[in-house]
Amino acid sequence: MTTYLDDQQRNELAHAARHWLWRTELPTWVLVAAVYASWFGVAIHVRELGLPLACVLLTLCTTWYLSLQHELLHGHPTRLPWLNALLGAAPLGVWRPYALYRRTHLQHHEAELTHPYADPESYFLDADAWQATPRALRRLYAARNTMAGRILLQPAFSIASIAIDAGGRFRAGDWRDLPVWTAHLAALMVLLAWLQIACGMPAWLMLAGVAYPALSLAAIRSFQEHRATEADASRSVINEAGPGWRLLFLNNNYHLVHHDLPGVPWFALAWVYRRRAHDYLARNDGFFVQGYREWLVRYAWRAVAPVVHPRFDGMLKLRIEASGEHGKT
């Protein structure tokens, strides 16, 4: 998305960026320490807490860690990608190496949002792909567009997508990701062994009772973050979530602001939005919800959007676009 800044907003941001909190990114450094301390603090007290409570707390900590990884890949708290990668390399999220998450998420920011092929985080299919999809899988895709389906099914879709992408690359002879996967899986094996032997958390329970539910929580945040509309700005939501959700998701609920200004740190997103709330809501055509509960009430069992992208007729149109015969829709 093209960054939208008028002179006044540019001056406001430049002034705010000179504040010592913003320059030092102290809140993000505190966040890094808090996320790791909370995750390992729970892990080493699994026996005292008991497995049910430990799973709940570790799920929250793991979801928080996924939000931290998102902040790291956008250049916080440092402008050194290698250092941010080091801070986010621990396999606490289990399913995907940080480096691959960084690659696909930055592609998402560069893509036409919701595009069935260009946007790696799109939940839409084009018409041809839908027609080629088996009937049982169509039902799963449709169920995934409800809030209940997103919570229960999206983690499985994500895990399968990661595995299929990695397998496809290796079968095609593209081994560039092999070192990343090797390091991630080796670290994950060490982590799972430590959890089971030293902490009393069985490896299978970490996978099924912590890592999978953490993706479910993250799926609440991404539910209807983007919609399929003509204008770029109107595709991204403003969600006035409560303070607990905002902390868990690091203010990514102000999603239009994040896409508009991805370099703004998490602790400043609310400030940026509130100074220009009217402008943002005008630009996104009032794409606003009053917290995640609103989505849960309205779309718990009802699809929020069709599976087939309403603005793409099929592969022929995509091939025409790719050839440059027509401009981007």
C-alpha positions as CSV (number, residue, x, y, z in Angstrom):
1,M,0.0,0.0,0.0
2,T,1.2,3.5,-0.8
3,T,1.9,5.5,2.3
4,Y,-0.5,8.4,2.7
5,L,1.1,11.4,4.4
6,D,0.2,15.0,4.2
7,D,2.7,17.7,5.3
8,Q,1.2,18.1,8.7
9,Q,1.2,14.3,9.5
10,R,4.7,14.0,8.1
11,N,5.9,16.8,10.5
12,E,4.0,15.2,13.4
13,L,5.6,11.8,12.8
14,A,9.1,13.4,12.4
15,H,8.7,15.2,15.7
16,A,7.4,12.1,17.5
17,A,10.2,10.0,16.1
18,R,12.7,12.3,17.8
19,H,11.3,11.5,21.2
20,W,13.7,9.4,23.3
21,L,11.2,6.6,23.7
22,W,10.8,6.2,20.0
23,R,14.5,6.7,19.2
24,T,15.6,4.1,21.7
25,E,12.6,1.8,21.2
26,L,12.7,1.2,24.9
27,P,9.1,-0.2,25.0
28,T,10.1,-2.8,22.4
29,W,13.2,-3.8,24.3
30,V,11.1,-4.2,27.5
31,L,8.6,-6.2,25.4
32,V,11.3,-8.6,24.2
33,A,12.4,-9.2,27.8
34,A,8.8,-9.6,29.0
35,V,7.9,-12.1,26.3
36,Y,10.9,-14.3,26.8
37,A,10.7,-14.0,30.6
38,S,7.0,-14.9,30.7
39,W,7.3,-17.8,28.3
40,F,10.3,-19.4,30.0
41,G,8.9,-18.4,33.4
42,V,5.8,-20.4,32.8
43,A,7.7,-23.3,31.2
44,I,10.0,-23.9,34.2
45,H,7.0,-23.9,36.6
46,V,4.8,-26.3,34.6
47,R,4.8,-28.9,37.4
48,E,3.7,-26.4,40.0
49,L,1.1,-24.8,37.8
50,G,-0.3,-28.1,36.4
51,L,-0.6,-29.0,32.8
52,P,-4.0,-27.4,32.1
53,L,-3.1,-24.0,33.4
54,A,0.4,-24.2,32.0
55,C,-1.0,-24.9,28.5
56,V,-3.3,-21.9,28.7
57,L,-0.5,-19.5,29.9
58,L,2.0,-20.9,27.4
59,T,-0.6,-20.4,24.6
60,L,-1.0,-16.8,25.5
61,C,2.8,-16.3,25.8
62,T,3.3,-18.0,22.4
63,T,0.7,-15.8,20.7
64,W,2.5,-12.8,22.2
65,Y,5.8,-14.1,20.8
66,L,4.2,-14.4,17.4
67,S,3.2,-10.7,17.7
68,L,6.7,-9.9,18.7
69,Q,8.1,-11.7,15.6
70,H,5.8,-9.5,13.5
71,E,7.3,-6.4,15.2
72,L,10.9,-7.6,14.7
73,L,10.5,-8.2,11.0
74,H,9.3,-4.7,10.5
75,G,12.5,-3.3,11.8
76,H,12.0,-3.0,15.5
77,P,13.7,-2.5,17.9
78,T,16.8,-2.1,15.7
79,R,17.4,-1.3,12.1
80,L,19.7,-4.4,11.9
81,P,17.8,-7.3,10.3
82,W,20.3,-9.8,11.5
83,L,19.9,-8.7,15.1
84,N,16.1,-8.6,14.9
85,A,16.3,-12.1,13.4
86,L,18.4,-13.3,16.3
87,L,15.8,-11.9,18.7
88,G,13.1,-13.8,16.9
89,A,14.8,-17.0,16.0
90,A,13.7,-19.1,19.0
91,P,11.3,-21.8,17.8
92,L,8.7,-20.9,20.4
93,G,6.0,-20.6,17.7
94,V,7.0,-24.1,16.4
95,W,5.6,-24.2,12.9
96,R,7.6,-21.8,10.8
97,P,11.1,-20.3,11.0
98,Y,11.3,-16.6,11.5
99,A,13.1,-16.0,8.2
100,L,10.3,-17.6,6.2
101,Y,7.7,-15.7,8.1
102,R,9.6,-12.5,7.4
103,R,9.8,-13.2,3.7
104,T,6.1,-14.0,3.2
105,H,4.8,-11.2,5.4
106,L,6.9,-8.6,3.6
107,Q,5.5,-10.0,0.4
108,H,2.0,-9.4,1.9
109,H,2.8,-5.7,2.4
110,E,4.1,-5.3,-1.2
111,A,1.2,-7.2,-2.8
112,E,-2.3,-6.1,-3.8
113,L,-4.1,-7.0,-0.6
114,T,-6.5,-10.0,-0.8
115,H,-5.2,-11.0,-4.3
116,P,-5.6,-14.8,-4.4
117,Y,-2.1,-15.4,-5.7
118,A,0.0,-12.2,-5.1
119,D,-0.9,-11.9,-1.5
120,P,0.4,-14.8,0.6
121,E,-2.0,-14.0,3.4
122,S,-5.1,-13.9,1.3
123,Y,-8.1,-16.1,2.3
124,F,-9.6,-15.9,-1.2
125,L,-9.4,-18.3,-4.2
126,D,-9.9,-17.3,-7.8
127,A,-12.9,-18.9,-9.7
128,D,-10.8,-21.5,-11.5
129,A,-9.1,-22.7,-8.4
130,W,-12.5,-23.0,-6.7
131,Q,-13.9,-25.1,-9.5
132,A,-10.9,-27.4,-9.3
133,T,-11.2,-27.8,-5.5
134,P,-12.8,-31.1,-4.3
135,R,-16.2,-30.7,-2.7
136,A,-15.1,-31.7,0.8
137,L,-12.3,-29.1,0.7
138,R,-14.7,-26.5,-0.5
139,R,-16.8,-27.0,2.7
140,L,-13.7,-26.5,4.8
141,Y,-12.8,-23.3,2.9
142,A,-16.3,-22.0,3.5
143,A,-16.2,-23.0,7.1
144,R,-12.9,-21.2,7.5
145,N,-14.6,-17.9,6.7
146,T,-16.6,-18.1,9.9
147,M,-15.0,-17.1,13.2
148,A,-15.4,-20.6,14.6
149,G,-13.9,-22.0,11.5
150,R,-11.0,-19.6,11.5
151,I,-10.2,-20.5,15.1
152,L,-10.5,-24.2,14.7
153,L,-9.4,-24.8,11.1
154,Q,-7.0,-22.0,10.1
155,P,-4.0,-23.4,12.1
156,A,-4.3,-26.6,10.2
157,F,-4.5,-24.7,6.9
158,S,-1.4,-22.7,7.9
159,I,0.6,-25.7,8.9
160,A,-0.3,-27.5,5.7
161,S,0.5,-24.5,3.6
162,I,3.9,-24.2,5.2
163,A,4.7,-27.9,4.7
164,I,3.4,-27.8,1.1
165,D,5.5,-24.7,0.2
166,A,8.6,-26.2,1.7
167,G,8.1,-29.6,0.1
168,G,7.4,-28.0,-3.3
169,R,10.6,-25.9,-3.1
170,F,12.7,-28.9,-2.2
171,R,11.1,-31.1,-4.9
172,A,11.8,-28.4,-7.5
173,G,15.5,-28.4,-6.5
174,D,15.4,-25.1,-4.6
175,W,17.5,-25.8,-1.5
176,R,18.0,-22.2,-0.4
177,D,15.7,-22.6,2.6
178,L,17.3,-25.9,3.8
179,P,19.8,-24.2,6.3
180,V,16.9,-22.2,7.8
181,W,14.7,-25.3,8.2
182,T,17.6,-27.4,9.5
183,A,18.5,-24.8,12.2
184,H,14.8,-24.3,13.1
185,L,14.0,-28.0,13.4
186,A,17.2,-28.7,15.4
187,A,16.4,-25.9,17.9
188,L,12.8,-27.1,18.1
189,M,13.9,-30.7,19.0
190,V,16.1,-29.3,21.7
191,L,13.3,-27.1,23.0
192,L,10.8,-30.0,23.0
193,A,13.2,-32.3,24.7
194,W,13.9,-29.7,27.4
195,L,10.2,-29.1,28.0
196,Q,9.5,-32.8,28.4
197,I,12.5,-33.8,30.5
198,A,13.2,-30.7,32.6
199,C,9.8,-29.1,32.8
200,G,7.3,-32.0,32.6
201,M,5.5,-30.7,29.4
202,P,5.1,-33.7,27.0
203,A,6.3,-32.8,23.4
204,W,2.9,-33.8,21.9
205,L,1.1,-31.5,24.4
206,M,3.3,-28.6,23.4
207,L,2.4,-29.1,19.8
208,A,-1.3,-29.8,20.2
209,G,-2.1,-27.9,23.4
210,V,0.1,-24.8,23.0
211,A,1.4,-24.2,19.5
212,Y,-1.8,-25.1,17.7
213,P,-4.0,-23.0,20.0
214,A,-1.6,-20.1,19.7
215,L,-2.2,-20.1,15.9
216,S,-5.9,-20.1,16.7
217,L,-5.6,-17.0,18.9
218,A,-3.5,-15.3,16.1
219,A,-6.3,-16.2,13.7
220,I,-8.7,-14.1,15.7
221,R,-6.5,-11.1,15.0
222,S,-6.4,-11.8,11.3
223,F,-10.1,-12.4,10.9
224,Q,-11.4,-9.9,8.3
225,E,-8.3,-7.7,8.7
226,H,-8.6,-7.2,4.9
227,R,-11.7,-7.2,2.6
228,A,-11.9,-7.3,-1.1
229,T,-12.6,-3.8,-2.3
230,E,-11.5,-1.6,-5.2
231,A,-9.5,1.1,-3.1
232,D,-6.3,0.1,-1.3
233,A,-7.1,2.0,1.9
234,S,-10.6,0.6,2.2
235,R,-9.3,-3.0,2.4
236,S,-7.7,-2.7,5.8
237,V,-9.7,-2.5,9.1
238,I,-9.6,-0.3,12.1
239,N,-10.6,-2.5,15.1
240,E,-11.1,-0.7,18.4
241,A,-10.1,-3.7,20.5
242,G,-9.8,-3.7,24.3
243,P,-6.5,-3.2,26.1
244,G,-5.9,-6.9,26.6
245,W,-6.2,-7.8,22.9
246,R,-4.2,-4.7,22.0
247,L,-1.3,-5.8,24.2
248,L,-1.5,-9.4,22.9
249,F,-1.5,-8.3,19.3
250,L,0.7,-5.2,19.8
251,N,-1.9,-2.8,18.4
252,N,-2.0,-4.5,15.1
253,N,-5.8,-4.1,15.4
254,Y,-5.2,-0.6,14.0
255,H,-4.4,-2.4,10.8
256,L,-4.9,0.4,8.3
257,V,-2.4,2.5,10.2
258,H,0.1,-0.4,10.2
259,H,-0.2,-0.9,6.5
260,D,-0.1,2.8,5.8
261,L,3.0,3.3,8.1
262,P,4.6,-0.1,8.6
263,G,7.7,1.6,10.1
264,V,5.8,3.0,13.0
265,P,6.5,0.9,16.2
266,W,3.7,-0.9,17.9
267,F,3.6,1.5,20.9
268,A,2.9,4.5,18.7
269,L,0.1,3.0,16.4
270,A,-2.7,4.0,18.7
271,W,-1.3,7.6,19.0
272,V,-1.1,7.9,15.3
273,Y,-4.6,6.6,14.8
274,R,-6.2,8.8,17.4
275,R,-4.7,12.0,16.0
276,R,-6.2,11.3,12.6
277,A,-9.1,8.9,13.4
278,H,-11.6,10.8,11.2
279,D,-9.2,10.8,8.3
280,Y,-8.4,7.1,8.6
281,L,-12.1,6.1,8.8
282,A,-12.9,8.3,5.8
283,R,-10.0,6.7,3.8
284,N,-11.1,3.1,4.6
285,D,-14.8,3.9,4.0
286,G,-15.7,3.2,7.6
287,F,-14.3,-0.2,7.8
288,F,-14.4,-0.3,11.6
289,V,-15.4,-2.8,14.3
290,Q,-15.8,-2.2,18.0
291,G,-13.5,-5.1,19.2
292,Y,-13.1,-8.7,18.4
293,R,-16.4,-9.6,20.2
294,E,-18.3,-7.8,17.5
295,W,-16.9,-10.2,14.9
296,L,-17.5,-13.2,17.2
297,V,-21.2,-12.3,17.7
298,R,-21.8,-11.5,14.0
299,Y,-19.8,-14.2,12.3
300,A,-19.4,-17.1,14.8
301,W,-21.2,-19.5,12.4
302,R,-21.8,-17.2,9.4
303,A,-19.2,-16.6,6.7
304,V,-17.8,-13.1,6.7
305,A,-16.9,-13.2,3.0
306,P,-17.2,-15.6,0.0
307,V,-14.3,-17.9,-0.7
308,V,-14.1,-16.9,-4.4
309,H,-12.6,-13.4,-4.8
310,P,-15.3,-11.1,-6.1
311,R,-12.8,-9.2,-8.3
312,F,-11.1,-12.0,-10.1
313,D,-12.8,-14.1,-12.8
314,G,-10.2,-16.8,-13.1
315,M,-6.7,-17.7,-14.2
316,L,-7.2,-16.1,-17.6
317,K,-7.6,-12.7,-16.1
318,L,-4.5,-13.2,-13.8
319,R,-2.4,-14.3,-16.8
320,I,-3.5,-11.2,-18.7
321,E,-2.5,-9.0,-15.8
322,A,0.8,-10.8,-15.5
323,S,1.6,-10.2,-19.2
324,G,1.1,-6.5,-18.7
325,E,-1.7,-6.2,-21.2
326,H,-4.0,-4.6,-18.6
327,G,-3.2,-2.6,-15.5
328,K,-3.7,-3.9,-12.0
329,T,-7.3,-4.2,-11.0
